[in-house]
Amino acid sequence: MTLLLRRIRTFLSVYNALMTEMRAEILLWMLATTFPLIMMGVWYQAAEGGTFGLTAAAFAQYFTAVFIVRQLTIVWVIYEFEGDVLQGRLSPYLLQPIDPVWRYFAQHTAERFTRLPFMAVLVAGLLLFVPATRWQLTIEALLLGMLVTYLAFMLRFAIQYTFALLAFWTERAVAVENLWFLVYFFLSGLLAPLDMYSPAMRTIALCTPFPYMLYLPAQALLGREPPIAWPWVLIILVGWITLFVVINRLLWRAGLKRYSAMGA
């Protein structure tokens, strides 16, 4: 246990220092992912001029929560891993007595701490200058939102790292992620709340992992009731994470054999 804690502390301290040096780039990355705020403006204006089942303020609050969740769950491990495989940087990692996944996971965790101050300032400014975005955040909603958001991050990481392992077989693993993101864009709640979809479409979406990575964490932060009970949301999230972790480990073992056969 002491050795494990020492490794965790070392990884986090190293990558925290690295991310602190990259804070200007992280700020730019964060500003480049403000699509939820754009959609907030679109739906806010549309709700003021028509009837969509949600008020303009409800749309503003929803997309503010979506922006927060997306900032906390953003993942880029596929780009790192694909580059490491294609350029041979993975080889020295394999010589170390720890699975490389923990290196990538620590990198993402440390980046969250660097991103938080920028996100807090941007969200505070949004709440200050756009009153419609404000909502009453209870302790229960905050705790539940933090739990669901963290599980959503773990699911997003597990999915993308699983796709990243395809780099053992193809040089275009990122293309798979891009195709996956197109479906994520429509079914996660990034384009519009699932409340706007037909019941059949909403049911289909809830049978996929996409709403559990964005729409439902946002609903938790807002203190709104989801289409399914929260205990089931948590169970389904853990189930999706477990499924992708199992697939990931199978691909990892098969991929290592192929990587070694290529002369690594």
Sequence and secondary structure as in RCSB ss.txt:
>XXXX:A:sequence
MTLLLRRIRTFLSVYNALMTEMRAEILLWMLATTFPLIMMGVWYQAAEGGTFGLTAAAFAQYFTAVFIVRQLTIV
WVIYEFEGDVLQGRLSPYLLQPIDPVWRYFAQHTAERFTRLPFMAVLVAGLLLFVPATRWQLTIEALLLGMLVTY
LAFMLRFAIQYTFALLAFWTERAVAVENLWFLVYFFLSGLLAPLDMYSPAMRTIALCTPFPYMLYLPAQALLGRE
PPIAWPWVLIILVGWITLFVVINRLLWRAGLKRYSAMGA
>XXXX:A:secstr
 HHHHHHHHHHHHHHHHHHHHTHHHHHHHHHTT HHHHHHHHHHHHHHHS  SS HHHHHHHHHHHHHHHHHH  
 HHHHHHHHHHTTTHHHHHTSSS HHHHHHHHHHHHHHHHHHHHHHHHHHHHHH GGG     HHHHHHHHHHHH
HHHHHHHHHHHHHHGGGGT S HHHHHHHHHHHHHHHSSSSS GGGS HHHHHHHHTSSSGGGTHHHHHHHHT  
 SS HHHHHHHHHHHHHHHHHHHHHHHHHHHHHHHHTT 
